[in-house]
Amino acid sequence: RRNLTELVVANGRIQPVLQVKISPEVSGEIIELPVKEGQQVKKGDLLLKIKPDFYVAGRSSSEANYLGSLAGKKTGEANLQKAELEFKRNEELFTKKLISDSAYLEVKTAYDIATAQLDNSVHQVEVAKAALQRAEEDLSKTTIYSPLTGTVSRLNSQLGERVVGTAMMAGTEIMTVADLNEMEARVDIGEMDVVLIA
């Protein structure tokens, strides 16, 4: 008696279990690329930097809009306080029948308008703040750090090259960083042989 072993021969490739393709989320020119193919990198190391001028300008513009909207909100608050005082004073006069209906309605309308304008300016502050946060996020994406400790297994771009990237779709594939300590074999096996695998 003996154990029979049936061998299955299959072709495939050996590759790292963990590998990350590095693509930018913003477009621009690579101004820093301190790594080369085959180089070891630690998690958090600088991989590349994209020219940030356009994104710095966008952040400054958004910041100016945000500060302007804050000033508009303060103006709205001051106008509302003024309209409220005017309304309360005229309300007392109206209850004592010392002013006409039309004069009272005019003051009440001015108070309502001031309230609506303040609400509007509060919403504008929120919109401007969101735009500023988005601009700051875009600026931060011009610098890419290594997401893992490993080796630059492939480098497709060079210093000075323009790369394309958006938040919606994968941009230019600049490099691949892989952890070469753990490898796996990926092979194609015929469906008749799959049942024989142990």
C-alpha positions as CSV (number, residue, x, y, z in Angstrom):
1,R,0.0,0.0,0.0
2,R,1.1,3.5,-0.7
3,N,-0.3,7.0,-0.8
4,L,-0.9,8.3,-4.4
5,T,-0.2,12.0,-4.9
6,E,-1.5,13.6,-8.1
7,L,0.5,16.7,-9.0
8,V,-1.2,19.7,-10.6
9,V,1.1,21.9,-12.8
10,A,0.0,25.6,-13.2
11,N,1.5,28.8,-14.6
12,G,1.2,32.1,-12.8
13,R,3.2,34.9,-11.1
14,I,4.7,35.6,-7.7
15,Q,3.6,39.0,-6.4
16,P,3.5,40.8,-3.0
17,V,0.4,40.2,-0.9
18,L,0.2,44.0,-0.2
19,Q,0.9,46.5,-2.9
20,V,-0.5,50.0,-3.4
21,K,-0.6,51.9,-6.7
22,I,0.0,55.6,-6.0
23,S,-2.1,58.0,-8.1
24,P,-2.7,61.7,-7.4
25,E,-6.1,63.2,-6.7
26,V,-5.0,66.6,-8.1
27,S,-3.3,67.6,-11.4
28,G,-0.1,69.4,-11.8
29,E,3.7,69.1,-12.3
30,I,5.9,66.9,-10.1
31,I,8.4,69.2,-8.4
32,E,9.7,66.7,-5.8
33,L,10.3,63.0,-6.3
34,P,12.8,61.9,-3.7
35,V,12.4,58.1,-4.4
36,K,13.7,55.8,-7.0
37,E,12.7,52.3,-8.2
38,G,13.8,49.6,-5.7
39,Q,14.1,52.1,-2.8
40,Q,12.9,51.1,0.7
41,V,10.3,53.5,2.2
42,K,8.7,53.8,5.6
43,K,5.0,54.6,6.2
44,G,4.7,58.4,6.2
45,D,7.8,59.1,4.0
46,L,7.4,61.7,1.3
47,L,6.9,60.1,-2.1
48,L,6.2,63.1,-4.3
49,K,5.1,66.7,-4.3
50,I,2.9,68.3,-7.0
51,K,3.4,72.1,-7.8
52,P,1.0,73.7,-5.3
53,D,0.8,77.3,-6.7
54,F,-2.7,76.9,-8.2
55,Y,-4.0,75.3,-5.0
56,V,-2.4,77.9,-2.7
57,A,-4.2,80.6,-4.8
58,G,-7.5,78.7,-4.5
59,R,-7.1,78.4,-0.8
60,S,-6.3,82.2,-0.4
61,S,-9.3,83.1,-2.5
62,S,-11.6,80.8,-0.5
63,E,-10.2,82.3,2.8
64,A,-10.9,85.8,1.6
65,N,-14.5,84.8,0.7
66,Y,-14.9,83.2,4.1
67,L,-13.6,86.3,6.0
68,G,-15.9,88.5,3.8
69,S,-18.9,86.4,4.6
70,L,-18.1,86.6,8.4
71,A,-18.0,90.4,8.1
72,G,-21.4,90.3,6.2
73,K,-22.8,88.2,9.1
74,K,-21.6,90.8,11.7
75,T,-23.2,93.6,9.6
76,G,-26.4,91.6,9.4
77,E,-26.4,91.1,13.2
78,A,-25.9,94.9,13.8
79,N,-28.7,95.7,11.3
80,L,-31.1,93.3,13.0
81,Q,-30.4,94.8,16.4
82,K,-31.0,98.3,15.0
83,A,-34.3,97.1,13.3
84,E,-35.4,95.3,16.4
85,L,-35.0,98.4,18.6
86,E,-36.8,100.5,16.1
87,F,-39.6,97.9,15.9
88,K,-40.1,97.6,19.6
89,R,-40.2,101.4,20.0
90,N,-42.8,101.8,17.2
91,E,-44.8,98.8,18.6
92,E,-45.3,100.6,21.9
93,L,-46.3,103.8,20.0
94,F,-48.7,101.7,17.8
95,T,-50.4,100.1,20.8
96,K,-51.0,103.6,22.2
97,K,-52.4,104.6,18.7
98,L,-49.6,107.3,18.3
99,I,-48.5,106.1,14.8
100,S,-50.4,105.0,11.8
101,D,-50.9,101.5,10.5
102,S,-48.7,102.1,7.5
103,A,-45.8,103.5,9.6
104,Y,-46.0,100.5,11.9
105,L,-46.1,98.0,8.9
106,E,-43.1,99.8,7.4
107,V,-41.0,99.3,10.5
108,K,-42.2,95.7,10.9
109,T,-41.3,94.9,7.3
110,A,-37.8,96.4,7.8
111,Y,-37.4,94.2,10.9
112,D,-38.5,91.1,8.9
113,I,-36.1,91.9,6.1
114,A,-33.2,92.4,8.6
115,T,-34.0,88.9,10.0
116,A,-34.1,87.3,6.6
117,Q,-30.8,89.0,5.6
118,L,-29.1,87.7,8.7
119,D,-30.3,84.1,8.0
120,N,-28.9,84.5,4.4
121,S,-25.6,85.8,5.7
122,V,-25.3,82.8,8.1
123,H,-25.9,80.4,5.2
124,Q,-23.2,82.3,3.2
125,V,-20.7,81.8,6.0
126,E,-21.5,78.0,6.0
127,V,-21.0,77.8,2.1
128,A,-17.8,79.8,2.3
129,K,-16.4,77.7,5.1
130,A,-17.1,74.5,3.2
131,A,-15.4,76.0,0.1
132,L,-12.4,76.9,2.3
133,Q,-12.2,73.4,3.7
134,R,-12.4,71.9,0.2
135,A,-9.6,74.2,-1.0
136,E,-7.4,73.3,2.0
137,E,-8.0,69.6,1.3
138,D,-7.0,70.0,-2.4
139,L,-3.8,71.8,-1.3
140,S,-3.0,69.0,1.1
141,K,-3.4,66.5,-1.7
142,T,-0.4,68.0,-3.6
143,T,1.9,66.2,-1.1
144,I,1.7,62.4,-1.1
145,Y,3.2,60.2,1.6
146,S,3.8,56.5,1.7
147,P,0.7,54.6,3.0
148,L,2.9,51.6,4.0
149,T,6.4,50.4,4.8
150,G,7.8,48.7,1.8
151,T,9.7,49.0,-1.5
152,V,9.0,51.2,-4.6
153,S,8.6,48.3,-6.9
154,R,7.6,50.3,-10.0
155,L,8.2,54.0,-10.8
156,N,6.4,55.3,-13.9
157,S,6.8,59.1,-13.7
158,Q,9.8,61.4,-13.6
159,L,10.6,64.7,-12.0
160,G,9.0,67.6,-13.9
161,E,6.4,65.4,-15.5
162,R,2.7,66.5,-15.5
163,V,0.3,64.2,-13.8
164,V,-3.5,64.1,-14.0
165,G,-5.8,63.3,-11.1
166,T,-9.3,63.9,-9.9
167,A,-11.3,62.8,-6.8
168,M,-13.8,61.0,-9.0
169,M,-11.5,58.7,-11.0
170,A,-8.0,57.2,-10.8
171,G,-5.4,59.5,-12.2
172,T,-1.9,58.9,-13.6
173,E,-0.4,55.8,-12.0
174,I,2.9,57.3,-10.7
175,M,4.4,54.4,-8.8
176,T,3.7,51.2,-6.9
177,V,4.8,50.6,-3.3
178,A,4.8,46.9,-2.2
179,D,5.6,45.0,1.0
180,L,8.0,42.4,-0.3
181,N,8.2,40.5,3.0
182,E,5.0,38.6,2.2
183,M,4.6,37.2,-1.2
184,E,1.8,35.1,-2.9
185,A,1.6,33.0,-6.0
186,R,-1.4,33.7,-8.3
187,V,-1.8,30.9,-10.8
188,D,-4.5,29.9,-13.3
189,I,-5.7,26.3,-12.8
190,G,-8.0,24.4,-15.2
191,E,-11.5,23.6,-13.8
192,M,-10.8,19.9,-14.0
193,D,-7.7,20.2,-11.7
194,V,-9.3,22.5,-9.1
195,V,-10.9,19.5,-7.3
196,L,-7.4,17.9,-6.9
197,I,-6.0,20.9,-5.0
198,A,-5.3,20.5,-1.3
